[in-house]
Amino acid sequence: MAEGKRDADERAFAIELNSGSDLKNVNFTNWAQRIVLEGSIGTLKHADFVEGSVLELVGTEGVLKIDFSKEDMAEASQG
């Protein structure tokens, strides 16, 4: 996943789709407002932590990567 300048608490994500037809909706009116991305990565083939701190969900139609480690998962679960 691309490294960029961001706060330590921020979480990055990347979505890779096999086809634009897998993207259901992209909605924003300007960059200052909320942006909604909706689509499908298809049927889940596997999920794993890669690159140390990236949760990777691999589907039949694409891949979703989130900057989110096992430690982050444990902390979030304890709420």
C-alpha positions in Angstrom: 0.0 0.0 0.0 1.3 3.5 -0.8 3.0 5.2 2.1 1.9 8.8 2.4 2.1 11.6 5.0 -0.6 11.0 7.6 -1.1 11.1 11.3 -0.1 8.0 13.3 -3.7 7.2 14.2 -5.0 7.4 10.6 -5.7 4.2 8.7 -5.2 4.0 4.9 -7.1 1.8 2.5 -6.8 0.6 -1.1 -9.4 -1.0 -3.3 -8.4 -2.9 -6.4 -11.3 -4.2 -8.6 -11.0 -6.4 -11.6 -13.6 -4.4 -13.5 -15.3 -1.0 -13.3 -18.6 -3.0 -13.4 -17.8 -4.2 -9.8 -18.0 -0.6 -8.6 -21.6 0.1 -7.6 -21.5 3.7 -6.5 -19.0 6.6 -6.2 -20.7 9.7 -4.8 -19.3 13.1 -3.9 -20.1 16.6 -4.9 -16.9 18.2 -3.8 -13.7 17.1 -1.9 -14.8 18.9 1.3 -17.9 16.6 1.7 -18.3 13.0 2.6 -17.3 10.5 -0.1 -19.0 7.1 -0.5 -17.5 4.2 -2.4 -19.6 1.1 -2.8 -18.9 -2.0 -4.7 -18.1 -5.6 -4.4 -14.9 -7.7 -4.2 -17.0 -10.7 -5.0 -17.0 -13.9 -3.0 -14.4 -13.9 -0.2 -11.5 -16.2 -1.1 -9.3 -15.4 1.8 -8.4 -12.8 4.5 -5.0 -12.3 6.0 -2.7 -9.8 7.5 0.2 -8.9 5.1 3.1 -6.5 5.1 3.0 -6.6 8.9 0.0 -4.3 9.4 -2.3 -4.5 6.5 -5.6 -6.5 6.6 -6.1 -7.9 3.1 -9.4 -9.2 1.9 -9.2 -11.1 -1.4 -12.3 -11.8 -3.3 -13.1 -13.2 -6.7 -13.5 -9.7 -8.2 -11.0 -7.7 -6.3 -8.9 -6.9 -3.2 -9.5 -4.6 -0.3 -6.5 -3.6 1.8 -6.8 -1.7 5.1 -3.9 -0.3 7.2 -5.1 -2.3 10.3 -2.9 -4.6 12.3 -3.7 -7.6 14.6 -2.9 -5.4 17.5 -5.4 -2.8 16.3 -8.0 -5.6 16.0 -7.4 -6.7 19.6 -7.7 -3.1 20.9 -10.9 -2.5 18.9 -12.4 -5.7 20.2 -11.8 -4.7 23.8 -13.6 -1.4 23.1 
